[in-house]
Amino acid sequence: MLEPNTEPIKFFLPGPTYVPMDALQAMTKPMVGHRSAGFKTFYLSLAERLPKVLRTSGDVMVATGSSTLVMESAVVSCAAQDVLSLTNGAFSERWHSIAKSLGKTADKVSAPWGQPIDPDLVRSALRRKRYDVVTMVHNETSTGVLSPIAEIARVIREESDALVVVDTVSSLAGARVETDDWGLDVVLAGTQKAIAVPPGLTLFTLSERAAERAAKVPHRGFYTDLLRYREKHREGGFITTPGISLLYALDVQVDRILAEGMEARWARHERLYQRTAEWAASRGCAYASAAGARSVTVSCLYPPSGVDPQAIVKGLAARGYTIGGGYGDWKPTTFRIGHMGEVRESDLDSLLVEIDQILETVAAPAVR
Ligand SMILES: Cc1ncc(COP(=O)(O)O)c(C=O)c1O
């Protein structure tokens, strides 16, 4: 039985996120062989619970490596040649770069930073050309935008036989993700965001049709071969030595997530977003992400006029709090509050009080 986490949270990066003490402590357990009977029993029990988090009746595999490894592996394994990437921020653009770097024929449908992907533009692109794979990012951590993945997946399935390959790195276990109901072929997420486990593991699914398609793709590499992961997973193991200690932390967090319940967890993240939005509106902090597409896990905000976002980030650091600065081109103009994982409303409230105090000291005096 898990103890509720009572430690106040002061760490609001949009990943990695705060990890509860019991999950950290689980990582101090003595080492075991990853091919031992004891470890296999442990892993099979974890493997039985993970699909409930990813909302699939299929397998959920675990790669030891960060999310980018599985982004790249999904293209290597599933795309014979033609890849369409839907881009609206740094991480979705990374996927396009990965496809190009692998020598694939890489096209993109782009929305400006701060905007979600428009399903109609995806439909038009699919009518112009056939693709093996469409890549997309559910929650753009760089801009705090949540794209309508369910609708986009439906359009892709209506218009084509392209595989629907989705990065849910900063949405899984924070915002609703329905792998099976939405018809997603590959769903991947690193553990360091709303799952609240240290970085180093990535969870992913592989639909039957994606597995069949991958089987026809030659040269899938070794560490990048998603089929090989699935084969070993079905035997109760891994293709290489896994991050055993991280798996122990994941085991604790999967129990915590399922004890809270997926619906309740999504609702808590929605409340965290609403609270941040109400506070931001009352302080003159505009959202950089479009209304109607705002992330429930990360708020990307402009500071009040005349305030340098770095003054807020640094002021908080001096008070023992961590938030994210802006990402890439948006670094000079925005700051990001990660309200995901184990963050409670009371933690967020304390953070917002600290920001208020900083704003009182750094804001330009009102012109009368
Ligand atoms: C949406 C998204 N995708 C992919 C990544 C890349 O993850 P990693 O750096 O763990 O490979 C990140 C990292 O923050 C992310 O936020």
Ligand as a Chemical Component Dictionary entry (heavy atoms), coordinates in Angstrom:
data_LIG
# 
_chem_comp.id                   LIG 
_chem_comp.type                 NON-POLYMER 
_chem_comp.pdbx_formal_charge   0 
_chem_comp.three_letter_code    LIG 
# 
loop_
_chem_comp_atom.comp_id 
_chem_comp_atom.atom_id 
_chem_comp_atom.alt_atom_id 
_chem_comp_atom.type_symbol 
_chem_comp_atom.charge 
_chem_comp_atom.model_Cartn_x 
_chem_comp_atom.model_Cartn_y 
_chem_comp_atom.model_Cartn_z 
_chem_comp_atom.pdbx_ordinal 
LIG C1 C1 C 0 7.052  16.501 -26.459 1  
LIG C2 C2 C 0 8.464  16.012 -26.339 2  
LIG N1 N1 N 0 8.917  15.111 -27.215 3  
LIG C3 C3 C 0 10.165 14.639 -27.161 4  
LIG C4 C4 C 0 11.040 15.074 -26.194 5  
LIG C5 C5 C 0 12.430 14.541 -26.200 6  
LIG O1 O1 O 0 12.655 13.830 -25.051 7  
LIG P1 P1 P 0 14.124 13.348 -24.610 8  
LIG O2 O2 O 0 14.941 14.586 -24.460 9  
LIG O3 O3 O 0 13.855 12.698 -23.302 10 
LIG O4 O4 O 0 14.630 12.445 -25.648 11 
LIG C6 C6 C 0 10.629 15.996 -25.254 12 
LIG C7 C7 C 0 11.544 16.486 -24.205 13 
LIG O5 O5 O 0 11.266 17.375 -23.443 14 
LIG C8 C8 C 0 9.293  16.482 -25.321 15 
LIG O6 O6 O 0 8.838  17.381 -24.439 16 
# 
loop_
_chem_comp_bond.comp_id 
_chem_comp_bond.atom_id_1 
_chem_comp_bond.atom_id_2 
_chem_comp_bond.value_order 
_chem_comp_bond.pdbx_ordinal 
LIG C1 C2 SING 1  
LIG C2 N1 SING 2  
LIG C2 C8 DOUB 3  
LIG N1 C3 DOUB 4  
LIG C3 C4 SING 5  
LIG C4 C5 SING 6  
LIG C4 C6 DOUB 7  
LIG C5 O1 SING 8  
LIG O1 P1 SING 9  
LIG P1 O2 DOUB 10 
LIG P1 O3 SING 11 
LIG P1 O4 SING 12 
LIG C6 C7 SING 13 
LIG C6 C8 SING 14 
LIG C7 O5 DOUB 15 
LIG C8 O6 SING 16 
# 
